[in-house]
Amino acid sequence: MSARLAAVARQEAERPKAERPAMAQANRNTGPDGAGDAVSGAGVGAGIAREHSKITGGIKRDASSASQGAQRQAKRDR
């Protein structure tokens, strides 16, 4: 009884391993649905509109902040 139970458990454990490659192949495209339509020129979907657009000062401020962070990290890495 125990040997049979072990064999059945082993088969059940191996089954998902065999199914994973097929599932991965089927779910290969991680992009948004209908991405193929945009490539063919049919147009772009609805998407999400931004609440506000960044002005020049915001872009420069963000770039400056990122640069300062990178400089601090480089200083620590020395």
C-alpha positions as CSV (number, residue, x, y, z in Angstrom):
1,M,0.0,0.0,0.0
2,S,2.8,2.4,0.9
3,A,4.7,1.7,-2.3
4,R,1.6,2.3,-4.4
5,L,0.9,5.6,-2.5
6,A,4.5,6.7,-3.1
7,A,4.2,5.9,-6.8
8,V,1.0,7.9,-7.2
9,A,2.4,10.8,-5.2
10,R,5.5,10.8,-7.4
11,Q,3.3,10.8,-10.6
12,E,1.2,13.7,-9.2
13,A,4.3,15.7,-8.4
14,E,5.8,15.1,-11.9
15,R,2.6,16.1,-13.8
16,P,2.9,19.9,-13.1
17,K,6.5,19.8,-14.1
18,A,5.5,18.4,-17.5
19,E,2.7,21.0,-17.9
20,R,4.9,24.1,-17.0
21,P,6.7,24.4,-20.4
22,A,3.4,24.3,-22.3
23,M,1.8,26.9,-19.9
24,A,4.9,29.1,-20.2
25,Q,4.8,28.9,-24.0
26,A,1.1,29.8,-24.0
27,N,1.6,32.8,-21.7
28,R,4.6,34.1,-23.5
29,N,3.3,37.6,-24.4
30,T,3.3,39.6,-21.2
31,G,2.3,42.8,-23.0
32,P,-1.1,44.4,-23.1
33,D,-3.9,42.6,-24.9
34,G,-4.2,43.7,-28.5
35,A,-0.6,44.7,-28.8
36,G,-0.5,43.1,-32.3
37,D,-3.2,45.6,-33.5
38,A,-1.0,48.6,-32.6
39,V,1.9,47.1,-34.6
40,S,-0.3,46.5,-37.7
41,G,-1.3,50.2,-37.6
42,A,-4.9,49.6,-36.5
43,G,-4.4,52.2,-33.8
44,V,-3.6,52.3,-30.1
45,G,-6.0,51.2,-27.4
46,A,-7.5,53.5,-24.8
47,G,-4.7,53.4,-22.3
48,I,-4.4,55.5,-19.2
49,A,-4.3,59.2,-19.5
50,R,-1.8,61.1,-17.3
51,E,-3.3,63.4,-14.7
52,H,-0.7,66.1,-15.4
53,S,2.2,66.6,-17.7
54,K,5.6,67.3,-16.3
55,I,7.0,70.7,-17.0
56,T,10.6,71.4,-17.6
57,G,11.4,72.2,-14.0
58,G,9.9,68.9,-12.9
59,I,12.0,67.0,-15.4
60,K,15.2,68.8,-14.4
61,R,14.5,68.4,-10.7
62,D,13.9,64.6,-11.1
63,A,17.1,64.3,-13.1
64,S,19.0,66.2,-10.6
65,S,17.7,64.1,-7.7
66,A,18.6,60.9,-9.6
67,S,22.0,62.2,-10.4
68,Q,22.6,63.1,-6.7
69,G,21.6,59.6,-5.7
70,A,24.0,58.1,-8.3
71,Q,26.8,60.3,-7.0
72,R,26.2,59.2,-3.4
73,Q,26.2,55.6,-4.4
74,A,29.4,56.0,-6.4
75,K,31.0,57.6,-3.4
76,R,30.0,54.7,-1.2
77,D,31.3,52.2,-3.8
78,R,34.8,53.6,-3.8
